Amino acid sequence: MSIDMSQFHQVFFEECFEGLEAMESGLLSLDIGDIDSEVINTIFRAAHSIKGGSGTFGFTVVAEYTHIMETLLDEMRDGRRPVTKQAVDVLLGSVDCLREMLTSIQNEEDVNMVSAAKHQAALEIELNGSAGNAPEAVKIDKVAPIAAPLKPEEITEIDEEQGWKIAFCPYLNLLKTGNDPVRLFRELNGLGEFTSNVNIQDIPPFDELDPEECNISWELKLVTEAKEAAIREIFSWVEDDCALEITPLSKPKKVKKPKITPTAPVVEVVTATPDVVESVAKKAAVVVESDPSKNTPKASSSIRVDTDKIDTLINMVGEVVITQSMLGLIGENFTMDKVGQLKRGLAQLERHTRDLQQSVMNIRMLPISFVFSRFPRLVHDISTQLHKKITLKLVGENTEVDKAVVELINDPLVHLIRNSLDHGIEMPAERIAAGKPEMGTIELKAYHRGGHIVIEIVDDGRGMDKAKLLAKAIEKGLVDEATIMSDKQILELIFMPGFSTAEKLTDISGRGVGMDVVRRNIQSLGGNIDIISELGKGSTIAIHLPLTLAILDGQSVAVGDETYIVPLVSIIESINITEKMLNKVAGKGETFKLRSEYLPIIRMREIFNVKSGAATKSNEGVIVVVEGQGALCGFLVDELLGQQQVVIKSLEANYRRVEGVSGATILGDGSVALILDVPGLVRLSVR
Amino acid sequence: MSPENEIRAVKEVAQTNSETSITIQYLSFVLGKEEYGVDILRVQEIRSWEPVSRVPNVPPYEKGVVNLRGAIVPIIDLRERFSLSKVEYTPLTVVVVLQTGSGNHTRIMGVVVDSVSDVISIDKSEIQGAPDFGTKVSNEFINGLVSVNERMVMLLDVDKLLTLESLEQSEN
């Protein structure tokens, strides 16, 4: 039977990456010293499924690597090993390494053996070192490279050994798990010439003997051309229930810990202190960290949808079909007395269509935690690297946002958080001197506001020095010395290309590329970015993004003969007014007193040069009070027409960007109406 | 001979023909007394004039946008674009919907013309380069001139005509 396994690869990789994320977040939430066994179990399960899956798909590299992680985790789970920060760091590094391996395999590239080997070394040291061996000079059986079993050509070398010595030492419970050693031996026998030596010295006296326990161990000799992997496969059912050692016949070798499966025969024995390897592993971790940024594009994009959501959808499509056939029946031989029926049918159709639309949109919505969940790791790594003490608070992770936005917001956020870590938060000593708590805080918040999702990055670091920013900008010739700039304008300077105030470049940030790219990315999503910063107190960066890029609730308004759509979410209220209620300011601008506040008025007729329609003396009209970029403002229109959901159509697809207009839509009569871009109009009116 | 073979044979004949003389078909239309032609492969459809939705704060020759089966399509008045005298739109006024760009980045756009006159086949060798009219008349959209039955037809470069960036630049 041959099944094309490659059709399942995509699913496998997705599951693996999910598993890795689960491991990562589990590891980060592990409280050193206070072990939550449930968390370790979660991590262990994730590792185990990755191991199982990769074994099934023949990615032995991954399977064997994960096996070592699993061993370590298993000991932690059983409480045989303390959870130390060092161990967690090594495991985190391994998660990265696995991710790198899987990405390489997914993109059908060669796995980077060097970094894999380093991680594996670190893992093994962790495994051996704290298990009782003298930590200062651990002999690692460093196979050259350690990844030897992972490399196909190394395996062929081993194959020349012509046979294997297998030390098979079952645990007491082997028989209870339903495994029969005889079956294993029979299979081994099928591979080649097979001899066995039974070791019966552990068998207790007869009166203490429990027939359900396995007290025997074997030393097996197999003369064969079969590969080590083939033998391991035979033992794959029992590998958790026994100590297994497989060594080539020609070079028998002793392994200190029975629990550890030696990854390959010894080719070279290296003596190293754990610290050395540790630092090597750390370096490797840094390399890995920088790698994802130049990720090769993912093969295809898919989305995981709750089956419930799909069931609802199917249900609704059914309803729509029923309504449609009902309307068809009415239409076939229509008489005037069926008007009532027709109206009811149409109302039903409208409701169903709306529901359908809503649930389709729902499918595309993902919680922002898809993005946020990566940041605890980032903060953990970078703060360690910078020797800073920083906690990350996540708020509003369940805020839902369109998938397209989720995908595109990640890179800008990574950049901004790195900036906060590197430039924002001070060194612990500096913080204490400034009278702040030693532990810096970065808060990552997401919430909905007015049809937008707002993502805020708040740090309590040193803030931005406006004088320094300005001096730097003048020095770089980005601004003229004579220009008088508001505080806000000065802060905006950091978005200029080539601007950096960092005294020294680090690999984290400071090369002066970035903030302009960040802003461009966010603007291309239809959002904007604001900065508030106070020297010595910290900075807040707020990103406003549209929730979805496809549909909005709109209020249609009439201006002359023309119809425009104002996004309902930005409307605060609408008021009927007469000319007398407007106040002139300096002869030109106009304001309207809304309760206690004076609002600037934008006459739509003027700003859009509307000449058509009855030339009203504009002594009557409606003020639509809108919120644009934090400030209230009134649009003076002729009339309110109605509210409806509109499908946003791009003007740019065939035409171009028009100031003050965010898109277009098609009205019920087939004509086109423009959708107003409220913040854009406010900007337009200022000019 | 199977139908496929027949088709192939016909195609081959067409190809050998085109090697000796490359014939291009143009759709010709009239603006006032002038006759223009566009590559017929660029013409998506011909529609009658219908009211457009005006777009604010754009040059006057960009009349507005219409809904063309769900797509928002801009309409450009060629008379105004070429600074000819304005005429009232009548039910006979025609909008030629043209396609520009290639690959997955194509735009469609409608141009208002007085009337559509003919489909003309022109041998490539008959096309003359557009003479330099000096600064008086911009010839940037004109690919060449050709004479058909003693009438002069100006062949338009659709891509240049419909590149809005160029519209924006000429506006500045």
Interface residues (C-beta under 8 A of the other chain):
Chain A: E562 T563 I607 F608 N609 V610 S612 K649 S650 L651 A653 N654 Y655 R656 V658 E659 G660 V661 A664 I666 G670 S671 V672 A673 L674
Chain B: P51 V52 S53 R54 V55 P56 N57 V58 G64 V65 V66 N67 G70 A71 I72 V73 P74 R107 I108 M109 L164 E168
